[in-house]
Amino acid sequence: MQQISLDYGDTTLSANLPDTAVVVEYGKIRPEPEGIDPAAAVRKALDSPHGFPPLRELGGPNKRIVIAFPDRVKGGAHKNAHRRVSIPIILEELIKGGTKLENITLLCAIGLHRKNTLEEWYGYLGRDIVDQFYPDRLVNHDAESEDLCRFGTDEMGNTIQCNRLAAEADLAIVIGHCAGNPYGGYSGGYKMIATGISGWQSIGSHHCPQTMYRQDWMGASTTSHMRQQFESIGKAMEAGIGKKFFAVDAVLNQHSDVIAVEAGELGAVEKATWPVADQRTRIYLDTDDPADVLVMGLPRNFHYGPGMGSNPILMSLAVSGQLSRCWHAFRPGGVIIAAAVCDGWFNDAWFPSYETTYEALQQYCTPAEFLASEDATAIVENYEYRFRYSNHYTYHPFHAMSMISGGAVANIHADSVFIVGAKAPRYVRGMGLTPVSTFDEAMQLAQKRVGTHPRVLCTPNCFTSGIPAHLYLKQ
């Protein structure tokens, strides 16, 4: 047997696995690509963008420019982080072209996440940039804003909405991160605008059971229906505003260091960045056989914020998201074992609608029934929750609904999901999962379902070891 330490709340949980178990720790199972000089890479990309002239030629003294950038959830805050490096260089190039600094606005593309605070901007953008633009020209997107541009629906039936500042700018620049993500394979590209600067109804077109329960959502695929929706929505946004977005996307390694940068039209940037991201993100395991049991650890705090390992809705989404990343190395109908403290701390300060949403979910047989109900609609339309999102730095109430959609995926594709070590087991049961006291007990239950000698795949610290990878069987 081999002993491993699983992330578990604010600490770790020891677990014994068979010697045959495949344990994947990002950065250890194979070397990570080294970061490059991010400033040089950005300058090179801006000199020869895909489908656009060089950025300095797009500026002008009377042009209004908006630069949208990803929020605090992803991308890193170190000195070489993509946002931190690229924004000053973009400004430099625009000013070379005659653009006036006072005609440039920085737009934090939060989507349905909580608005970022001044201190958070200082943390990941740096004081030099923030102090030049705050407060009037450094703003958070608001998916509840009454002045969102609305462009009906696209050919797929998706609702099309767009931030008005970006829509009315003479040039709209979007900074993106091409990093592993179960939602359509990678962040960045069209996903950046479809989720970052649209309205909640538009996001509801794809963060929903009709998209996330599809077989092709599994495996973090760039060819999934969801990814097609991102592209369709993005192109419809461009058609509605009458211009194309200028993207500056960086491929990131495990530690959010830049390993490549591409600029220009969104579709061309995707085609240029995805192959590089594949080389970093795809990990081929030294086995031909899919796992019967997937083991993972969940800390209390990870990318959405404090409480993900204790808030049952976010906990279930984390399990399903990691299953999607491991899908090509896991057999359908297998068993998932996750260590999670799940003590019922919803973190009301950041996620005020979540506990109400959880309790309402309990009145329905399935998540899909709840999400289609008038009760779910009433929560999403609740004025207090929407007001707090727009004014008090909290997550939008539809965010909880989207997390329920994704969180139900594990129950669809796995025989059983066992949560080890939950401090408040009723919350685990409320998400349709099974609470278990010890890891050994969970393994015994798993063996009853998949056999006495299961193939085990373990990702013990998949949420604390940097940008995740997508796992595959031997190439």
C-alpha positions in Angstrom: 0.0 0.0 0.0 1.0 3.6 -0.5 0.0 6.4 1.8 -1.0 9.7 0.2 -2.2 13.0 1.6 -5.4 14.4 0.2 -6.3 18.1 0.4 -9.1 18.3 3.1 -10.5 21.6 4.3 -7.8 23.6 5.9 -5.5 20.6 6.3 -4.9 17.2 4.7 -6.4 13.7 5.1 -4.2 10.5 4.9 -5.4 7.7 2.7 -4.0 4.3 1.9 -4.1 3.3 -1.8 -3.0 0.1 -3.5 0.6 0.1 -4.9 -0.9 -0.1 -8.4 -2.8 3.2 -8.0 -1.8 6.0 -10.4 -1.2 9.2 -8.4 -1.0 12.4 -10.4 0.5 15.5 -8.8 0.8 18.3 -11.4 4.3 19.3 -12.0 5.7 16.0 -10.6 4.3 13.5 -13.0 6.3 15.3 -15.8 8.2 18.5 -16.0 6.2 21.7 -16.6 7.2 23.9 -19.5 9.3 26.9 -18.4 7.9 30.4 -18.5 9.2 32.7 -21.2 9.9 36.4 -21.1 6.2 37.6 -21.0 6.9 41.2 -22.0 8.9 40.1 -25.1 6.2 37.6 -26.1 3.4 40.3 -25.8 5.4 42.8 -27.8 6.0 40.2 -30.6 2.3 39.2 -30.6 1.2 42.9 -30.8 3.6 43.5 -33.7 2.0 40.9 -35.9 -1.5 40.1 -34.7 -3.8 37.7 -36.5 -6.3 39.5 -38.8 -5.4 43.0 -37.6 -2.7 45.6 -38.2 -0.2 46.1 -35.4 -1.9 47.5 -32.3 -0.2 50.9 -32.5 -1.9 51.5 -35.9 -5.3 51.0 -34.3 -5.1 53.8 -31.9 -5.8 57.5 -32.5 -6.3 60.8 -30.6 -10.1 60.6 -30.8 -10.6 56.9 -30.3 -12.2 55.4 -27.2 -10.5 52.2 -26.2 -11.7 49.6 -23.7 -9.3 46.9 -22.4 -11.2 44.0 -20.7 -9.2 41.7 -18.5 -10.0 38.6 -16.4 -11.0 38.9 -12.8 -9.2 37.6 -9.7 -10.4 34.0 -10.1 -7.6 32.9 -12.5 -4.3 34.1 -14.0 -2.0 34.7 -11.0 -0.9 37.8 -9.2 2.9 37.5 -9.5 5.0 40.1 -11.2 5.1 38.1 -14.5 1.4 37.4 -14.6 -0.1 38.0 -18.0 -2.6 40.8 -17.1 0.0 42.6 -15.0 2.6 42.5 -17.9 0.4 43.0 -20.9 -1.7 46.0 -19.8 1.2 48.4 -19.6 2.5 47.2 -23.0 -0.9 47.5 -24.6 -1.2 51.1 -23.2 2.3 51.9 -24.5 1.4 50.7 -28.0 -1.9 52.6 -28.1 -0.2 55.8 -26.9 2.4 55.4 -29.7 -0.5 55.5 -32.1 -1.8 58.7 -30.7 -4.4 57.4 -28.3 -5.0 59.6 -25.2 -4.7 57.9 -21.9 -7.9 59.6 -20.7 -9.8 57.8 -23.6 -8.8 54.3 -22.3 -10.9 52.4 -19.8 -10.0 49.2 -18.1 -12.9 46.7 -17.7 -12.8 43.8 -15.2 -14.6 41.0 -17.0 -16.2 39.4 -13.9 -19.2 37.7 -15.6 -21.3 36.4 -12.6 -18.4 36.5 -10.2 -18.2 39.0 -7.4 -16.9 42.5 -8.4 -13.3 42.9 -7.6 -12.3 45.4 -4.9 -9.7 48.1 -5.1 -7.3 46.1 -2.9 -7.7 43.0 -5.2 -6.9 45.1 -8.2 -3.8 46.4 -6.5 -2.9 42.8 -5.7 -2.9 41.5 -9.3 -2.6 44.6 -11.5 -0.2 46.6 -9.4 -0.5 50.1 -8.1 1.1 51.9 -11.1 -1.7 50.8 -13.4 -4.6 51.0 -10.9 -3.8 54.5 -9.7 -3.7 55.8 -13.3 -7.3 54.6 -14.0 -9.2 54.3 -10.7 -11.9 55.2 -10.0 -13.5 56.5 -13.2 -11.8 54.4 -15.8 -11.2 51.1 -14.0 -14.6 49.5 -13.6 -16.2 46.1 -13.0 -18.6 44.7 -15.6 -22.1 44.3 -14.3 -24.2 41.4 -15.7 -27.3 43.1 -14.1 -26.7 46.5 -15.7 -29.8 48.1 -17.3 -27.7 49.4 -20.2 -26.4 46.1 -21.4 -26.6 45.9 -25.2 -29.1 43.2 -26.2 -28.9 41.6 -29.6 -31.7 39.0 -29.5 -30.6 35.4 -30.0 -28.1 33.7 -32.3 -28.7 30.7 -34.7 -28.3 28.3 -31.8 -30.9 30.0 -29.7 -28.4 31.6 -27.2 -29.3 35.0 -25.7 -26.8 37.7 -26.8 -25.9 40.5 -24.4 -22.8 42.7 -24.3 -21.2 45.3 -22.0 -22.1 48.7 -23.4 -18.6 50.2 -22.7 -17.0 47.5 -24.8 -19.8 47.7 -27.5 -19.5 51.4 -28.0 -15.7 51.6 -27.9 -13.8 52.3 -31.1 -11.6 49.4 -30.2 -12.4 46.7 -27.7 -9.3 44.7 -26.5 -9.7 41.5 -24.4 -6.9 39.9 -22.4 -7.4 36.2 -22.0 -5.7 33.2 -20.4 -5.6 30.0 -22.4 -5.5 27.6 -19.4 -7.1 24.3 -18.7 -10.8 24.4 -17.9 -13.6 21.9 -17.9 -15.9 24.5 -19.4 -15.0 24.1 -23.1 -11.4 22.9 -22.7 -9.7 26.3 -22.1 -10.3 29.7 -20.8 -9.7 32.6 -23.2 -10.8 33.1 -26.8 -14.5 33.4 -27.3 -15.1 32.1 -23.8 -13.6 35.3 -22.5 -16.3 37.6 -23.9 -19.2 35.1 -23.8 -18.8 34.6 -20.0 -16.9 37.7 -18.9 -18.8 40.7 -20.4 -22.3 39.4 -21.1 -25.5 39.2 -19.0 -26.7 36.4 -16.8 -29.4 35.4 -19.3 -26.7 34.9 -22.0 -24.6 32.8 -19.5 -27.7 30.9 -18.7 -27.8 29.7 -22.3 -24.8 27.4 -21.7 -24.3 27.0 -18.0 -27.4 24.8 -17.8 -28.4 21.2 -17.9 -29.2 21.2 -21.6 -25.5 21.9 -22.3 -23.7 20.4 -19.3 -25.6 17.1 -19.1 -24.5 16.3 -22.7 -22.0 13.5 -23.1 -19.7 15.9 -25.0 -19.3 18.2 -22.0 -17.2 15.5 -20.4 -13.5 15.5 -21.2 -12.9 19.3 -21.2 -13.3 19.3 -25.0 -12.7 22.3 -27.3 -15.2 20.7 -29.8 -18.1 20.4 -27.3 -21.5 21.9 -27.7 -20.6 24.4 -25.0 -17.5 25.5 -26.9 -19.6 25.9 -30.1 -22.0 28.1 -28.0 -19.1 30.3 -26.9 -18.0 30.8 -30.5 -21.6 31.4 -31.7 -22.3 33.9 -28.9 -19.0 35.7 -29.5 -19.5 36.1 -33.2 -23.1 37.3 -32.6 -21.7 39.9 -30.1 -19.3 41.1 -32.7 -22.0 41.2 -35.4 -24.2 43.2 -33.0 -21.6 45.8 -32.1 -20.3 46.0 -35.7 -16.6 45.2 -35.0 -14.3 42.4 -33.9 -12.6 42.1 -30.6 -8.8 42.3 -30.5 -7.6 39.5 -28.2 -4.3 39.2 -26.4 -4.2 35.7 -25.0 -1.4 33.9 -23.1 -1.0 30.2 -22.7 -0.2 29.5 -19.0 1.7 26.8 -17.3 0.9 25.2 -14.0 2.0 28.2 -12.0 0.4 30.8 -14.3 3.7 31.7 -16.0 3.4 32.7 -19.6 4.6 30.1 -22.2 3.2 31.7 -25.3 1.2 34.8 -26.4 -0.9 35.4 -29.5 -2.9 38.4 -30.5 -5.6 39.4 -33.0 -9.0 38.0 -34.0 -10.5 35.7 -31.4 -10.9 32.6 -33.6 -7.4 32.8 -35.0 -6.0 33.3 -31.5 -7.8 30.1 -30.4 -6.3 28.1 -33.3 -2.9 29.4 -32.4 -3.0 28.9 -28.6 -4.8 25.6 -28.2 -2.1 23.4 -29.7 0.5 25.0 -27.3 -1.9 24.6 -24.4 -2.5 20.9 -25.4 1.2 20.2 -25.0 1.1 21.6 -21.5 -2.3 20.5 -20.4 -2.6 17.0 -21.8 -1.0 14.4 -19.6 -0.9 10.9 -20.9 -0.7 8.3 -18.1 1.4 5.2 -18.3 -1.6 2.9 -18.4 -3.9 1.5 -21.1 -6.8 0.9 -18.7 -9.3 3.4 -17.4 -9.6 3.9 -13.7 -12.5 2.2 -11.8 -12.1 4.7 -8.9 -11.2 8.4 -9.0 -9.8 9.8 -5.8 -9.4 13.5 -5.1 -9.0 16.0 -2.3 -10.9 19.3 -1.8 -9.5 22.2 0.2 -11.8 24.7 1.8 -10.6 27.5 -0.3 -9.9 27.5 -4.0 -10.5 29.5 -7.2 -14.0 30.9 -6.7 -13.1 31.9 -3.1 -13.3 30.8 0.5 -15.9 28.1 1.1 -15.7 25.9 -1.9 -14.8 22.8 0.1 -17.4 23.5 2.7 -20.3 24.9 0.6 -22.1 21.8 -0.7 -23.1 23.3 -4.1 -19.5 24.4 -4.9 -18.2 21.1 -3.5 -20.3 19.1 -6.0 -19.2 21.4 -8.8 -15.6 20.9 -7.9 -16.0 17.1 -8.0 -17.7 17.2 -11.4 -15.2 19.6 -12.8 -12.3 17.3 -11.9 -14.2 14.3 -13.2 -14.4 16.1 -16.6 -10.7 16.7 -16.6 -10.0 13.1 -15.8 -12.8 11.7 -18.1 -10.5 10.2 -20.7 -8.8 8.2 -18.0 -11.9 7.0 -16.1 -14.5 4.5 -17.0 -18.2 5.5 -17.1 -20.0 4.0 -14.1 -16.9 4.0 -11.9 -16.8 5.4 -8.4 -15.5 8.8 -7.2 -14.1 9.3 -3.7 -13.5 12.9 -2.6 -12.2 14.2 0.8 -14.2 17.3 1.7 -14.9 19.0 5.0 -18.4 20.0 3.9 -19.4 21.6 7.2 -22.2 23.8 5.8 -20.3 27.1 5.8 -21.7 28.7 2.7 -19.7 32.0 3.2 -22.7 34.3 3.0 -20.5 37.3 2.6 -19.5 36.2 -0.9 -22.3 33.7 -1.8 -25.4 35.1 -0.2 -27.9 33.2 -2.4 -26.4 29.8 -2.0 -27.9 28.6 1.3 -31.4 29.6 0.1 -30.7 27.9 -3.2 -29.6 24.7 -1.4 -32.7 24.6 0.8 -35.0 25.2 -2.2 -33.2 22.4 -4.1 -34.2 19.9 -1.4 -37.9 20.2 -2.4 -37.2 18.6 -5.9 -36.4 15.1 -7.0 -33.6 16.2 -9.4 -31.5 19.3 -9.9 -32.9 19.6 -13.4 -36.5 19.8 -12.0 -35.4 22.5 -9.6 -33.5 24.5 -12.1 -36.6 24.6 -14.4 -38.9 25.6 -11.5 -40.5 28.9 -10.5 -38.6 28.6 -7.2 -35.3 28.8 -9.0 -36.5 31.7 -11.1 -37.6 33.6 -8.0 -34.2 33.2 -6.4 -32.4 34.4 -9.6 -34.7 37.4 -9.8 -34.5 38.2 -6.1 -33.8 41.9 -5.9 -31.7 41.7 -2.8 -29.3 39.2 -4.3 -29.0 41.1 -7.5 -28.5 44.3 -5.7 -25.7 42.8 -3.5 -24.0 41.4 -6.6 -24.0 44.9 -8.2 -23.1 46.8 -5.1 -21.6 44.7 -2.3 -19.0 42.4 -4.0 -21.0 39.1 -4.0 -21.7 36.4 -6.6 -24.7 36.7 -8.8 -27.7 34.5 -7.8 -27.6 32.7 -11.1 -24.1 31.6 -10.3 -25.4 29.1 -7.8 -27.8 27.7 -10.5 -24.9 27.2 -12.9 -22.9 25.4 -10.2 -25.9 23.1 -9.5 -26.0 22.2 -13.3 -22.3 21.3 -13.3 -22.4 19.7 -9.9 -25.0 17.1 -11.0 -22.7 15.8 -13.7 -20.8 13.4 -11.5 -24.0 11.7 -10.4 -24.9 11.2 -14.1 -21.7 9.6 -15.1 -20.5 7.8 -12.0 -22.1 4.8 -10.1 -21.4 6.5 -6.8 -19.8 9.6 -5.3 -18.5 9.1 -1.8 -17.5 12.2 0.3 -15.1 11.3 3.1 -14.9 13.3 6.3 -17.9 15.7 5.9 -18.6 17.5 9.2 -22.2 18.0 8.3 -23.2 14.9 6.3 -26.8 16.1 5.6 -25.4 18.7 3.1 -23.6 15.9 1.2 -26.9 13.9 1.0 -28.7 17.0 -0.1 -26.5 17.1 -3.2 -27.3 13.4 -4.0 -23.9 12.3 -2.8 -23.0 9.7 -0.1 -21.2 10.8 3.1 -18.7 8.3 4.5 -16.8 8.6 7.7 -13.4 7.2 6.7 -11.4 6.7 3.5 -11.0 3.0 4.1 -14.8 2.6 4.4 -15.2 4.5 1.1 -12.7 2.1 -0.6 -14.6 -0.9 0.7 -17.9 0.4 -0.6 -16.2 1.2 -3.9 -14.9 -2.4 -4.2 -18.5 -3.7 -3.8 -19.4 -1.8 -6.9 -16.3 -2.1 -9.2 -14.6 -5.3 -7.9 -12.1 -6.2 -5.3 -9.0 -5.1 -7.3 -10.0 -1.7 -8.7 -7.8 0.4 -10.9 -7.4 3.7 -8.9 -6.5 7.1 -10.2 -5.7 9.7 -7.6 -5.4 13.5 -7.9 -4.7 14.4 -4.3 -4.1 18.2 -4.6 -5.7 19.0 -7.9 -7.1 22.3 -6.6 -4.0 23.6 -4.8 -1.2 22.7 -7.2 -1.8 25.3 -9.9 -3.7 25.2 -13.2 -5.1 21.7 -13.6 -4.3 19.3 -16.4 -6.5 17.0 -18.6 -5.7 13.4 -18.1 -5.6 10.7 -20.8 -4.6 7.1 -21.1 -1.3 6.1 -22.7 -1.0 7.8 -26.1 
